[in-house]
Amino acid sequence: MSINALSSCDKSEYAKRRKRLIKAVGRKTVVLVPAAAELIRNNDNPYPFRQNSDFLYLTGLIEPDALLVLCPKRAEGEVILFVAPHDPERARWDGPRAGLEGARRIYGADQAFALDELDARLPELLAGFERITLPFAHQELMLRTLRWLAELRLKSRAGVVPPQTLKDLAEPLHEMRLIKSAVEITKMRRAAAITAEAHKRAASAISEDMFEFELASQLQRVFYQHQGEPSFAPIVASGANACVLHYRANESRLEAGQLVLIDAGAEIEHYAGDITRVWPVDGVFSKSQRAVYEIVLAAQLAAIHVIAPDVAFDAPHEAAVRVIAQGLLDLGLLTGSLSEVLESGSYKRFFMHRTSHWLGLDVHDVGRYKTEGAWRVLEPGMVLTVEPGIYIDAAEDIPKAYRGIGIRIEDDVLVTAKGFEVLTLDVPKTVTEIEALMSSTPPRARLDA
């Protein structure tokens, strides 16, 4: 554990977010936001700590078992942090923590208290507010809050009025997180650039007889070189493994004539990248591989070019579906007319997932996709992936040339005031670009990379 210093820009950014949240929930609402807990992997060995994204978004503090309390109009200050006090003996083993002084000086708290004071102080902090906003999904905090409210009700005869309503933190905060600020977009561009660098390094290392896990190590090497980590467990799927959407075994040996699908992202300064590319193991696509790949690429480009403010979130998916459905008809993998295939959904045998998800502090970032039952419209500052795919199983009714081909192409796209910006353009994705990149890397260099 170490204290992460915040720049003046970051301090200002976190303060603005807290003020926006207070404005969103109202001045008669107290807000409780918990940090993540440290999780034990085995015996007394913890997993690497990853902060709760909501708590991180509002504080920048990377320590477990803390609590942020926002108390509007409170004379002593609106921002309160409960943290572990600095402990020199603990610091000898695990590194220093911010402590009470650091919570105020570094992280912008008006007041800071020790964690073991929570039960003593929280009831008095809640008194006088009409509502409490907290994450309903956090069971431990919910139970403690109910106990604090019960304690306040016992004191109600003395004129202490407890809050009467609980509201879920997800709705106001996750809507805030959906629209990225200039500071966030800068960090996401960096995450995208490092993710792209990692994919190009992995592509240059591909050779027959290497294992999928060896390619995964190439990706992670780049992530860690930039003080990052994977934003999710990398997927390296060769051959028919690519038809398993969340393939994570990464244990097969690459063979000549196969394709290898790599879906991976870097998490840099806690913001996620997410790219998928498909590479021919021996550097050249076969005729059937190329035919399927070109359909997916056309679908992805069609989806990307639909993106703009005031366009429905579902519009890129609908654009991709039309291209893929027609392509599957052209290959003879589906029969009927385009309208029949779209109406029946028969294309879903080969393209069974949606085209996009939000991207940000989480690789599948927060924010609703629909409002009042309708697809929400895109707005500047939203970041989404665009990742259509075709996955062809090895069933008897499939021509042998297409069996076991799995292709997905994914980029990260920022919605801008005038349209879109592809953040992950640096990784080749046309057949010509891919074959040129792989032919420029001598086989020996690939094996030794």
C-alpha positions as CSV (number, residue, x, y, z in Angstrom):
1,M,0.0,0.0,0.0
2,S,1.3,3.5,-0.8
3,I,-0.1,7.0,-0.8
4,N,-1.0,8.2,-4.3
5,A,-0.2,11.8,-4.7
6,L,-2.8,13.9,-6.5
7,S,-2.0,16.7,-8.9
8,S,-3.7,20.1,-8.4
9,C,-5.7,19.3,-11.6
10,D,-6.9,16.0,-10.1
11,K,-7.8,17.6,-6.7
12,S,-9.9,20.2,-8.6
13,E,-11.5,17.4,-10.7
14,Y,-12.5,15.4,-7.6
15,A,-13.9,18.4,-5.8
16,K,-16.0,19.3,-8.9
17,R,-17.4,15.8,-9.0
18,R,-18.4,15.9,-5.3
19,K,-20.1,19.3,-5.8
20,R,-22.0,18.0,-8.9
21,L,-23.2,14.9,-6.9
22,I,-24.4,17.1,-4.0
23,K,-26.3,19.2,-6.5
24,A,-27.8,16.1,-8.1
25,V,-29.1,14.6,-4.9
26,G,-30.2,17.8,-3.3
27,R,-29.1,19.7,-0.2
28,K,-31.3,17.7,2.1
29,T,-29.6,14.4,1.3
30,V,-26.5,12.9,3.0
31,V,-24.4,10.6,0.7
32,L,-22.4,7.6,1.8
33,V,-19.8,6.1,-0.5
34,P,-17.8,3.1,0.6
35,A,-14.3,2.1,-0.5
36,A,-13.6,-1.5,-1.6
37,A,-12.6,-4.1,0.9
38,E,-9.3,-6.0,0.7
39,L,-10.0,-9.5,-0.4
40,I,-8.0,-12.6,0.6
41,R,-6.8,-14.8,-2.2
42,N,-5.6,-17.7,0.0
43,N,-4.6,-18.0,3.7
44,D,-3.3,-14.5,4.6
45,N,-2.3,-13.5,1.0
46,P,-4.6,-10.8,-0.5
47,Y,-5.5,-10.2,-4.1
48,P,-4.0,-7.0,-5.6
49,F,-6.2,-4.2,-4.4
50,R,-8.5,-2.4,-6.8
51,Q,-10.5,0.5,-5.5
52,N,-14.3,0.7,-5.9
53,S,-14.8,2.8,-9.0
54,D,-17.5,5.0,-7.4
55,F,-15.3,5.8,-4.4
56,L,-12.3,6.4,-6.6
57,Y,-14.3,8.7,-8.9
58,L,-15.1,11.0,-6.0
59,T,-11.9,10.9,-4.0
60,G,-8.9,9.5,-5.8
61,L,-8.0,7.6,-2.6
62,I,-6.6,4.1,-3.2
63,E,-7.1,2.5,0.2
64,P,-9.4,-0.3,1.4
65,D,-12.2,0.0,4.0
66,A,-12.7,3.8,3.9
67,L,-16.0,5.7,3.8
68,L,-16.8,9.1,2.1
69,V,-19.7,11.1,3.7
70,L,-21.1,14.1,1.9
71,C,-23.1,16.3,4.2
72,P,-24.4,19.4,2.4
73,K,-24.6,22.7,4.3
74,R,-22.7,21.3,7.3
75,A,-20.9,24.1,9.1
76,E,-17.8,22.0,9.9
77,G,-17.5,21.1,6.2
78,E,-19.4,19.0,3.6
79,V,-16.7,16.4,2.8
80,I,-15.9,13.8,5.5
81,L,-13.6,10.8,5.2
82,F,-13.4,7.9,7.6
83,V,-10.0,6.2,7.0
84,A,-7.5,4.0,8.8
85,P,-5.1,6.2,10.9
86,H,-1.5,6.2,10.0
87,D,0.2,3.3,11.8
88,P,4.0,3.2,11.8
89,E,4.2,-0.5,12.6
90,R,1.6,-1.4,9.9
91,A,3.5,0.8,7.5
92,R,6.6,-1.2,8.0
93,W,4.9,-4.2,6.5
94,D,2.4,-2.8,4.0
95,G,3.5,0.8,3.3
96,P,2.2,4.1,4.6
97,R,-1.5,5.1,4.5
98,A,-2.8,8.6,4.1
99,G,-4.1,8.7,7.7
100,L,-6.3,11.5,9.0
101,E,-3.9,14.3,8.1
102,G,-3.5,13.0,4.5
103,A,-7.2,12.6,4.1
104,R,-7.5,16.3,4.6
105,R,-4.4,17.6,3.0
106,I,-4.1,15.3,0.0
107,Y,-7.7,14.2,-0.7
108,G,-9.7,17.3,0.1
109,A,-11.7,16.2,3.2
110,D,-12.9,19.0,5.4
111,Q,-12.8,16.5,8.3
112,A,-11.3,13.1,8.8
113,F,-12.0,10.5,11.4
114,A,-10.7,7.0,12.2
115,L,-12.7,4.1,10.9
116,D,-13.3,2.8,14.4
117,E,-15.3,6.0,15.1
118,L,-17.9,5.2,12.5
119,D,-20.7,3.8,14.8
120,A,-20.2,6.7,17.2
121,R,-20.2,9.5,14.7
122,L,-22.5,8.4,11.8
123,P,-25.8,8.7,13.6
124,E,-25.2,12.3,14.5
125,L,-24.0,13.1,10.9
126,L,-27.3,11.6,9.5
127,A,-29.5,13.5,11.9
128,G,-31.4,16.4,10.3
129,F,-31.3,15.1,6.7
130,E,-34.4,13.9,4.9
131,R,-32.7,11.3,2.8
132,I,-29.7,9.0,2.6
133,T,-28.2,8.1,-0.7
134,L,-25.9,5.1,-0.7
135,P,-25.2,2.0,-2.9
136,F,-28.0,-0.5,-2.4
137,A,-25.8,-3.2,-3.7
138,H,-23.4,-2.8,-0.7
139,Q,-25.1,-5.1,1.8
140,E,-22.8,-4.4,4.8
141,L,-23.2,-0.6,4.5
142,M,-27.0,-1.0,4.1
143,L,-27.2,-3.1,7.3
144,R,-25.0,-0.6,9.3
145,T,-27.1,2.3,8.0
146,L,-30.3,0.6,9.1
147,R,-28.8,0.2,12.6
148,W,-27.8,3.9,12.7
149,L,-31.3,4.9,11.7
150,A,-32.7,2.6,14.4
151,E,-30.5,4.4,16.9
152,L,-31.7,7.8,15.7
153,R,-35.3,6.7,16.0
154,L,-34.8,5.9,19.7
155,K,-33.6,9.5,20.1
156,S,-36.5,11.0,18.2
157,R,-38.3,12.0,21.3
158,A,-35.5,14.4,22.1
159,G,-36.1,16.2,18.9
160,V,-33.6,14.3,16.7
161,V,-35.2,13.6,13.4
162,P,-33.8,10.7,11.4
163,P,-33.8,10.6,7.6
164,Q,-37.0,9.0,6.2
165,T,-35.9,7.8,2.8
166,L,-33.1,5.7,1.3
167,K,-32.1,6.3,-2.3
168,D,-29.7,4.3,-4.4
169,L,-26.4,6.0,-5.2
170,A,-26.2,4.3,-8.6
171,E,-28.8,6.4,-10.4
172,P,-27.2,9.9,-9.9
173,L,-23.6,8.9,-9.7
174,H,-23.5,6.5,-12.6
175,E,-25.2,9.0,-14.9
176,M,-22.4,11.5,-13.9
177,R,-19.8,8.9,-14.7
178,L,-21.3,8.2,-18.1
179,I,-20.3,11.6,-19.5
180,K,-16.5,11.9,-19.4
181,S,-14.7,15.1,-18.5
182,A,-11.7,16.5,-20.4
183,V,-9.5,15.0,-17.7
184,E,-11.0,11.6,-18.1
185,I,-10.8,11.7,-21.9
186,T,-7.1,12.4,-21.7
187,K,-6.6,9.4,-19.5
188,M,-8.7,7.2,-21.8
189,R,-6.7,8.3,-24.8
190,R,-3.6,7.1,-23.0
191,A,-5.2,3.8,-22.0
192,A,-6.3,3.3,-25.6
193,A,-2.8,4.1,-26.9
194,I,-1.1,1.7,-24.5
195,T,-3.7,-1.0,-25.3
196,A,-2.9,-0.5,-29.0
197,E,0.8,-0.7,-28.4
198,A,0.3,-4.0,-26.6
199,H,-1.8,-5.5,-29.4
200,K,0.9,-4.6,-32.0
201,R,3.5,-6.2,-29.8
202,A,1.5,-9.4,-29.5
203,A,0.9,-9.5,-33.2
204,S,4.6,-9.2,-33.9
205,A,5.3,-12.1,-31.6
206,I,2.8,-14.5,-33.2
207,S,4.4,-17.7,-34.6
208,E,3.3,-21.3,-35.2
209,D,3.7,-23.6,-32.2
210,M,3.7,-20.9,-29.5
211,F,0.9,-21.0,-26.9
212,E,-1.9,-18.6,-26.4
213,F,-0.6,-17.8,-22.8
214,E,2.7,-16.7,-24.4
215,L,0.8,-14.1,-26.4
216,A,-1.1,-13.0,-23.3
217,S,2.2,-12.4,-21.6
218,Q,3.3,-10.1,-24.4
219,L,0.2,-8.0,-23.8
220,Q,0.7,-7.8,-20.1
221,R,4.4,-7.0,-20.4
222,V,3.4,-3.7,-22.2
223,F,0.7,-2.9,-19.7
224,Y,3.1,-3.3,-16.7
225,Q,5.8,-1.3,-18.5
226,H,3.4,1.7,-18.4
227,Q,2.5,1.2,-14.7
228,G,-0.8,-0.3,-15.8
229,E,-2.5,-3.7,-15.6
230,P,-5.1,-5.6,-17.6
231,S,-8.5,-4.0,-17.5
232,F,-9.9,-7.6,-17.7
233,A,-8.4,-11.1,-18.1
234,P,-7.0,-11.1,-21.7
235,I,-8.7,-13.4,-24.2
236,V,-6.2,-15.1,-26.6
237,A,-8.3,-17.5,-28.7
238,S,-6.8,-19.5,-31.6
239,G,-8.8,-21.5,-34.1
240,A,-12.2,-22.6,-32.9
241,N,-11.5,-21.2,-29.4
242,A,-12.5,-17.8,-30.9
243,C,-16.1,-19.0,-31.1
244,V,-16.2,-19.1,-27.3
245,L,-17.0,-15.4,-26.5
246,H,-15.4,-15.3,-23.1
247,Y,-12.6,-17.8,-23.7
248,R,-10.0,-17.4,-20.9
249,A,-8.1,-20.7,-20.8
250,N,-5.4,-19.3,-23.1
251,E,-3.8,-22.8,-23.1
252,S,-3.9,-24.0,-26.8
253,R,-1.0,-24.1,-29.2
254,L,-1.2,-21.9,-32.3
255,E,-1.2,-23.8,-35.6
256,A,-0.5,-22.8,-39.2
257,G,-3.6,-21.8,-41.1
258,Q,-5.5,-20.7,-37.9
259,L,-6.6,-17.3,-36.9
260,V,-6.0,-16.0,-33.4
261,L,-8.4,-13.6,-31.8
262,I,-7.0,-11.3,-29.1
263,D,-9.4,-9.3,-26.9
264,A,-7.5,-7.3,-24.3
265,G,-7.2,-3.9,-22.7
266,A,-4.9,-1.9,-20.5
267,E,-6.1,-0.2,-17.3
268,I,-4.0,3.0,-17.0
269,E,-4.7,5.4,-14.1
270,H,-7.8,3.2,-13.5
271,Y,-9.3,3.9,-16.9
272,A,-9.8,1.0,-19.3
273,G,-8.9,0.3,-22.9
274,D,-10.6,-2.5,-24.8
275,I,-9.5,-3.7,-28.3
276,T,-10.1,-6.9,-30.2
277,R,-8.2,-7.9,-33.3
278,V,-7.8,-11.1,-35.3
279,W,-4.5,-12.2,-36.8
280,P,-3.6,-15.1,-39.2
281,V,-1.0,-17.3,-37.5
282,D,1.1,-17.7,-40.6
283,G,0.6,-14.1,-41.7
284,V,-1.9,-14.5,-44.5
285,F,-5.7,-15.0,-44.4
286,S,-7.2,-17.9,-46.3
287,K,-9.9,-17.2,-48.9
288,S,-12.7,-18.2,-46.5
289,Q,-11.2,-16.4,-43.5
290,R,-10.8,-13.3,-45.5
291,A,-14.4,-13.4,-46.7
292,V,-15.7,-13.6,-43.1
293,Y,-13.3,-11.0,-41.9
294,E,-14.3,-8.5,-44.5
295,I,-17.9,-8.8,-43.5
296,V,-17.2,-8.1,-39.9
297,L,-14.9,-5.2,-40.8
298,A,-17.6,-3.7,-43.0
299,A,-20.1,-4.1,-40.2
300,Q,-17.8,-2.4,-37.7
301,L,-17.1,0.5,-40.0
302,A,-20.9,0.9,-40.7
303,A,-21.6,0.9,-36.9
304,I,-18.8,3.5,-36.2
305,H,-20.0,5.9,-38.8
306,V,-23.5,6.0,-37.4
307,I,-22.2,7.4,-34.1
308,A,-23.0,11.0,-33.4
309,P,-24.9,13.1,-30.8
310,D,-28.6,12.5,-30.6
311,V,-28.3,9.1,-32.3
312,A,-29.9,6.2,-30.4
313,F,-27.5,3.9,-28.6
314,D,-28.9,1.0,-30.5
315,A,-28.3,2.6,-34.0
316,P,-24.7,1.3,-34.3
317,H,-25.9,-2.2,-33.5
318,E,-28.7,-2.1,-36.0
319,A,-26.2,-0.9,-38.7
320,A,-23.8,-3.8,-37.9
321,V,-26.6,-6.4,-37.9
322,R,-27.8,-5.4,-41.4
323,V,-24.3,-5.8,-42.8
324,I,-23.6,-9.1,-41.0
325,A,-27.0,-10.6,-42.0
326,Q,-26.4,-9.7,-45.6
327,G,-22.9,-11.0,-45.5
328,L,-24.1,-14.4,-44.0
329,L,-26.6,-14.6,-46.8
330,D,-23.9,-13.9,-49.4
331,L,-21.8,-16.7,-47.9
332,G,-24.7,-19.1,-48.1
333,L,-24.7,-19.6,-44.3
334,L,-28.2,-18.3,-44.1
335,T,-31.1,-18.5,-46.5
336,G,-34.1,-16.3,-47.3
337,S,-34.3,-12.5,-47.8
338,L,-32.5,-9.9,-45.7
339,S,-35.8,-8.8,-44.2
340,E,-36.7,-12.4,-43.3
341,V,-33.3,-12.9,-41.7
342,L,-33.6,-9.7,-39.7
343,E,-37.2,-10.4,-38.6
344,S,-36.6,-14.0,-37.6
345,G,-33.3,-13.3,-35.9
346,S,-31.7,-16.3,-37.6
347,Y,-28.4,-14.3,-37.9
348,K,-28.1,-14.7,-34.1
349,R,-26.7,-18.2,-34.6
350,F,-23.5,-16.5,-35.8
351,F,-23.8,-13.0,-34.1
352,M,-25.3,-13.5,-30.7
353,H,-24.1,-10.4,-28.7
354,R,-24.7,-6.7,-28.9
355,T,-22.3,-4.4,-30.6
356,S,-21.4,-1.9,-27.9
357,H,-20.9,-1.3,-24.2
358,W,-19.9,1.8,-22.2
359,L,-16.2,2.2,-21.3
360,G,-14.5,4.2,-18.5
361,L,-13.3,3.4,-15.0
362,D,-14.8,-0.1,-15.6
363,V,-14.4,-2.0,-18.8
364,H,-18.1,-2.6,-18.8
365,D,-18.8,0.9,-17.5
366,V,-21.8,2.1,-15.7
367,G,-24.8,4.1,-17.1
368,R,-28.2,3.1,-18.4
369,Y,-28.7,2.0,-22.0
370,K,-32.4,2.8,-21.9
371,T,-34.4,5.6,-20.3
372,E,-38.2,5.2,-19.8
373,G,-38.1,2.0,-22.0
374,A,-36.4,3.6,-25.0
375,W,-32.8,3.5,-26.1
376,R,-31.1,6.6,-24.8
377,V,-29.4,9.0,-27.3
378,L,-25.7,9.4,-27.5
379,E,-24.1,12.6,-26.1
380,P,-20.7,14.2,-26.4
381,G,-18.3,12.7,-23.7
382,M,-19.7,9.2,-23.8
383,V,-17.2,6.5,-24.7
384,L,-18.4,3.1,-26.1
385,T,-16.9,0.1,-27.7
386,V,-17.9,-1.0,-31.2
387,E,-17.3,-4.8,-31.6
388,P,-19.4,-6.8,-34.0
389,G,-18.4,-10.4,-34.7
390,I,-19.2,-13.6,-36.5
391,Y,-18.7,-17.0,-34.8
392,I,-19.2,-20.1,-37.0
393,D,-19.5,-23.4,-35.2
394,A,-18.4,-26.8,-36.6
395,A,-21.8,-28.2,-37.2
396,E,-22.5,-30.6,-40.1
397,D,-24.6,-28.0,-42.0
398,I,-21.7,-25.6,-42.2
399,P,-19.3,-25.8,-45.2
400,K,-15.9,-27.2,-44.1
401,A,-14.1,-24.0,-45.2
402,Y,-15.9,-21.9,-42.7
403,R,-16.1,-24.2,-39.7
404,G,-14.5,-22.9,-36.5
405,I,-13.9,-19.4,-37.7
406,G,-14.4,-16.8,-35.0
407,I,-13.9,-13.1,-35.8
408,R,-14.5,-10.0,-33.7
409,I,-13.2,-6.5,-34.3
410,E,-13.4,-3.9,-31.5
411,D,-12.4,-0.3,-31.1
412,D,-13.1,2.4,-28.4
413,V,-15.0,5.3,-29.7
414,L,-15.6,8.8,-28.1
415,V,-18.8,10.6,-29.0
416,T,-17.8,14.2,-29.9
417,A,-19.8,17.3,-30.6
418,K,-19.7,16.7,-34.3
419,G,-19.6,12.9,-34.5
420,F,-17.0,10.5,-33.2
421,E,-13.4,9.9,-32.5
422,V,-11.9,6.4,-32.7
423,L,-9.4,6.3,-29.8
424,T,-7.8,3.0,-30.9
425,L,-6.9,3.7,-34.5
426,D,-3.3,2.7,-34.0
427,V,-3.9,-1.0,-34.5
428,P,-4.1,-2.2,-38.1
429,K,-7.5,-3.8,-39.0
430,T,-7.8,-4.1,-42.8
431,V,-6.6,-7.3,-44.3
432,T,-3.9,-5.5,-46.2
433,E,-2.6,-3.7,-43.1
434,I,-2.6,-6.9,-41.0
435,E,-0.8,-8.9,-43.6
436,A,1.7,-6.1,-44.2
437,L,2.4,-5.8,-40.4
438,M,2.9,-9.6,-40.0
439,S,5.1,-9.9,-43.1
440,S,7.4,-7.1,-41.9
441,T,8.3,-9.1,-38.7
442,P,10.8,-11.9,-39.4
443,P,9.8,-15.2,-37.8
444,R,12.8,-15.3,-35.6
445,A,12.0,-11.9,-34.2
446,R,8.5,-13.1,-33.5
447,L,9.7,-16.1,-31.5
448,D,12.1,-14.0,-29.5
449,A,9.9,-11.0,-28.9
